[in-house]
Amino acid sequence: MLAYSYTQYGSSDVITQATLPQPTPKPNEVLIRIFATTVSAGDWRARSLTMPKGLGWMGRLVFGLRGPRKPILGTEFSGVIEAVGAKVANYQPGAAVIGFPGAAFGAHAEFITMPADGKVTLKPDNIGFEHAAAIPFGSTTAYDFLVNKAKLQRGETVLINGASGSVGSACVQIAKHLGAHVTAVCSGGNAEMVRGLGADHVIDYRTQDVIQSGAQYDIVVDAVGTLPWAQAKHAIRDGGKMVLIAGITSDMFLGGIKARLAGKKMVGGVASEHRDILEAVVKLAAQDVLQPVIDRIYAFEDMKTAHAHVDTGRKKGNVVVRVGEQTAVSDVA
């Protein structure tokens, strides 16, 4: 099978195409032919080893001290089950599925094996493969932080920093679904897109003060790591919360103490990749409540170009890679 791998950290240039043996499913696994995958923020961080200041050592502990521990990237995919292991009873060959290997990676390939009781779920018929592949990474992160960790309630006011990215755009949709009043922070060029996702108000960070004088929110979400606690605290009401999905090192380690001293709460940590969360967001997508934003769709042979686009830091939502023979790049945003 064809796959894309890397043996050293760096720019998109470290990505190379490789021919590898097709994996064979173990008794409790399914073999999936991948139809679409994405280049996510997780892929970018693992490949570039870009970490918050002072945490480079942690990146190497997680991803590999001397080189990548997982040579094939790819955190999410959609596809069709090609074969099942001898002990698998809940799936049959031909079933269309959505998978979320997450930190295990492996989806930048034509085939992947996954535990049948793992982070795989049936793809709804009303969702195409390309959109399906873009659901797991951003949507499960948004759902876990807003629903499970922050316990967002109907009627609360929420500021979402980085609202046009994969995680941020999902945060906007989930927060609106839960009945919150949403203020989104993004560039002016993405304002209409974010309003279309349900944002009640949009702040253009290039021309406006993100933390507007006097504005108070029940929850402030930082999805991209550009809104430190020292700035965000002024916009959080007493007893309110900051949801730190990405942030600076001192906030990641000391944010909880800083928030408590100010009579507020810091919600952080690592997003859960549990199957229940994947199933929850896929259900929302099937109901047309949650739809991933797609910036561009690349052909499989253009994987390196897809990584280069993510490196620019200017993607909107998700960058999808179609695994197959098609060659055109499509701008669909």
C-alpha positions in Angstrom: 0.0 0.0 0.0 1.0 3.6 -0.4 1.5 5.8 2.7 3.2 9.0 3.7 5.8 8.8 6.4 8.5 10.9 8.0 11.7 10.0 9.9 12.7 13.4 11.2 11.0 16.5 12.5 10.6 19.6 10.4 8.6 21.3 7.6 6.4 19.6 5.1 9.5 18.6 3.2 10.2 15.8 5.6 7.0 14.0 4.3 7.8 11.3 1.8 5.7 8.7 0.0 6.5 5.1 0.9 5.3 1.6 -0.3 4.5 -0.5 2.7 3.0 -4.0 3.3 -0.8 -3.9 3.6 -1.7 -4.5 7.3 -3.5 -7.7 8.3 -6.2 -7.3 11.0 -5.7 -9.2 14.2 -8.7 -11.3 15.5 -10.3 -8.3 17.2 -9.5 -5.7 14.5 -11.0 -4.4 11.2 -9.0 -3.6 8.1 -10.2 -0.3 6.6 -9.6 1.0 3.1 -9.3 4.8 3.6 -11.2 7.1 1.3 -10.4 10.4 2.9 -8.2 11.7 5.7 -7.0 15.2 6.9 -3.9 17.1 7.9 -4.9 18.2 11.4 -3.2 20.4 14.0 -2.2 17.2 15.7 -0.3 16.1 12.5 1.3 19.6 12.3 2.5 19.5 15.9 3.8 16.0 15.7 5.6 16.5 12.4 7.1 20.0 13.1 7.6 19.4 16.9 6.2 22.9 17.5 5.4 23.2 21.2 4.7 26.0 23.6 7.9 27.8 24.7 9.8 25.6 27.2 8.0 22.4 26.3 10.2 21.1 23.5 11.4 18.3 25.8 7.8 17.2 26.3 7.2 17.0 22.6 10.1 14.7 22.2 8.9 12.5 25.1 5.5 12.3 23.5 6.4 11.9 19.8 9.9 10.4 20.0 13.2 11.4 21.5 15.5 10.8 18.5 12.9 10.7 15.8 9.2 10.1 15.2 7.8 7.2 17.1 4.8 7.0 14.8 6.2 7.4 11.2 2.8 7.6 9.5 0.7 10.6 10.5 -3.1 11.0 10.2 -5.4 11.4 13.1 -8.8 10.8 11.4 -10.3 9.2 8.4 -13.4 7.8 6.7 -13.5 4.7 4.6 -14.9 1.2 4.1 -14.2 -1.9 5.9 -12.2 -4.3 3.7 -11.9 -7.3 6.1 -12.6 -8.2 9.7 -10.7 -10.3 12.2 -11.9 -13.7 13.3 -13.4 -12.5 16.6 -15.2 -9.4 15.1 -19.0 -9.6 15.1 -20.1 -5.9 15.1 -18.8 -5.0 11.6 -19.0 -6.6 8.2 -16.9 -5.9 5.1 -18.3 -3.1 3.0 -19.5 -1.0 5.9 -18.7 2.7 5.6 -17.1 4.0 8.8 -15.5 7.0 10.4 -12.3 6.4 12.4 -10.3 8.4 14.9 -6.9 6.9 15.6 -6.0 10.3 17.2 -2.6 10.1 19.0 -2.0 6.7 17.5 -1.9 8.3 14.0 -1.6 6.1 10.9 -4.4 7.5 8.6 -2.1 9.0 5.9 -2.2 5.6 4.1 -4.4 3.6 1.9 -5.3 1.1 4.6 -5.4 1.1 8.4 -6.3 -1.5 11.1 -8.4 -0.4 14.1 -9.8 -2.3 17.1 -13.4 -3.2 16.4 -14.4 -1.9 19.8 -12.1 1.2 19.4 -12.7 4.6 18.0 -14.6 3.6 14.9 -18.2 4.2 14.2 -20.6 3.8 11.2 -20.7 6.7 8.8 -24.2 8.1 8.4 -25.5 7.9 4.8 -26.2 11.6 4.6 -22.5 12.6 5.1 -20.0 12.3 2.3 -16.6 10.6 2.9 -14.7 13.9 2.7 -16.8 15.7 5.3 -16.9 12.6 7.4 -13.1 12.4 7.6 -13.1 16.0 9.0 -15.4 15.3 11.9 -13.4 13.5 14.6 -10.4 15.7 15.5 -11.9 19.2 15.9 -15.4 18.1 16.9 -14.4 15.7 19.6 -12.0 18.2 21.1 -14.7 20.9 21.1 -17.3 18.6 22.6 -15.1 17.2 25.3 -14.0 20.6 26.5 -17.4 22.4 26.3 -19.7 19.6 27.3 -17.7 17.2 29.5 -15.2 19.6 31.1 -16.7 23.1 31.1 -20.3 21.9 31.5 -21.6 24.7 29.3 -25.2 25.6 30.1 -28.0 27.1 28.0 -28.1 30.9 28.3 -24.4 31.3 29.1 -22.2 33.7 27.2 -19.1 32.4 25.5 -16.1 34.0 23.8 -14.3 31.6 21.4 -10.8 32.7 20.3 -9.7 31.0 17.1 -13.3 30.5 15.9 -12.4 29.8 12.2 -10.1 26.8 12.9 -11.0 23.1 13.1 -11.6 23.1 16.8 -12.9 26.7 17.0 -15.5 26.3 14.3 -16.8 23.2 16.0 -16.9 25.1 19.3 -19.1 27.7 17.8 -21.6 25.1 16.5 -21.7 23.1 19.7 -22.0 26.1 21.9 -25.0 27.4 19.8 -26.6 24.0 19.9 -26.4 24.0 23.7 -28.1 27.4 23.7 -25.2 29.7 24.5 -24.7 33.3 23.2 -21.5 33.1 21.2 -18.9 35.8 20.4 -16.4 34.5 18.0 -12.8 35.9 17.4 -11.3 35.5 14.0 -10.0 37.5 11.1 -12.3 39.8 9.2 -12.1 37.6 6.2 -13.6 34.7 8.0 -16.3 36.7 9.8 -19.2 35.8 7.5 -18.3 32.1 7.6 -18.3 32.1 11.4 -21.6 34.0 11.5 -23.0 31.3 9.2 -22.0 28.7 11.8 -24.1 30.5 14.4 -21.9 33.1 16.1 -24.0 36.0 17.5 -21.2 38.5 17.4 -17.8 38.5 15.7 -14.6 40.3 16.8 -11.9 40.9 14.1 -8.7 40.4 16.1 -6.7 42.4 13.5 -8.7 45.6 13.9 -10.5 45.2 17.3 -9.5 44.6 20.9 -10.3 41.0 21.6 -11.0 41.7 25.2 -13.4 44.6 24.7 -13.7 47.1 27.6 -16.5 46.1 29.9 -17.4 42.9 28.1 -17.9 39.9 30.5 -18.4 36.3 29.6 -19.3 33.1 31.5 -16.8 31.2 29.5 -13.7 32.2 27.5 -12.4 29.6 25.2 -8.9 29.7 23.7 -8.6 27.2 20.8 -5.4 28.5 19.3 -3.1 29.6 22.2 -3.1 33.4 21.5 -5.2 34.6 24.4 -3.2 34.2 27.7 -4.8 34.2 31.1 -3.3 37.6 31.9 -5.4 39.1 29.1 -8.5 36.8 29.2 -9.1 37.2 33.0 -10.5 40.7 32.5 -13.3 39.3 30.3 -14.4 36.5 32.6 -17.1 37.2 35.2 -16.6 36.3 38.8 -17.0 32.5 39.1 -16.6 32.1 35.3 -14.3 29.8 33.4 -11.5 29.9 31.0 -11.3 26.9 28.7 -7.7 26.4 27.7 -7.6 24.1 24.7 -4.2 25.6 23.6 -2.1 28.1 25.5 1.2 29.3 26.8 3.3 27.1 29.1 2.7 29.0 32.4 -1.0 28.9 31.9 -1.0 25.2 31.1 0.9 24.4 34.4 -0.2 27.3 36.7 -3.5 28.4 35.2 -5.6 26.6 37.7 -3.9 28.4 40.6 -4.0 31.8 38.8 -7.7 31.4 38.2 -8.6 30.3 41.7 -6.8 33.3 43.1 -9.0 35.5 40.9 -12.2 33.8 42.0 -12.5 32.0 38.6 -11.8 28.6 37.2 -9.4 27.2 34.6 -10.5 24.2 32.5 -7.6 22.6 30.7 -5.9 19.2 30.2 -5.9 16.9 27.2 -9.0 16.2 25.1 -10.4 12.7 25.6 -10.5 10.5 22.5 -13.1 8.2 23.9 -15.4 6.4 21.4 -18.5 7.7 23.1 -17.5 11.3 22.2 -16.8 10.3 18.6 -20.3 8.7 18.4 -21.9 11.8 20.0 -20.4 14.2 17.4 -21.1 12.0 14.5 -24.7 11.9 15.7 -24.8 15.7 15.8 -23.4 15.8 12.2 -26.0 13.3 11.0 -28.6 15.7 12.4 -27.0 18.6 10.6 -26.3 20.3 13.9 -22.6 20.1 13.5 -20.8 20.3 10.1 -17.0 20.4 9.7 -15.7 23.4 7.8 -13.5 22.4 4.9 -10.9 24.7 3.6 -9.4 22.7 0.8 -9.4 19.2 -0.5 -6.2 17.7 -1.9 -5.4 14.5 -3.8 -3.4 11.8 -2.0 -0.3 12.5 -4.1 -0.4 16.1 -3.0 -0.1 15.2 0.7 3.1 17.3 1.1 1.3 20.3 -0.4 -1.5 19.8 2.1 0.9 19.8 5.0 2.6 22.9 3.6 -0.8 24.7 3.5 -1.4 23.8 7.2 2.1 25.2 8.0 1.0 28.6 6.8 -1.3 28.9 9.8 -4.1 30.3 7.6 -6.3 27.3 7.1 -10.0 27.7 7.7 -11.5 24.6 9.5 -10.1 21.4 8.0 -7.7 20.4 5.2 -8.9 17.2 3.7 -6.9 14.7 1.6 -8.8 12.5 -0.8 -7.2 9.0 -0.9 -7.4 7.9 -4.5 -6.4 8.7 -8.0 -7.9 12.2 -8.3 -5.3 14.9 -8.6 -7.1 18.3 -8.5 -7.0 20.6 -5.5 -10.4 22.0 -4.7 -11.1 25.3 -2.8 -14.5 24.7 -1.3 -14.6 27.2 1.5 
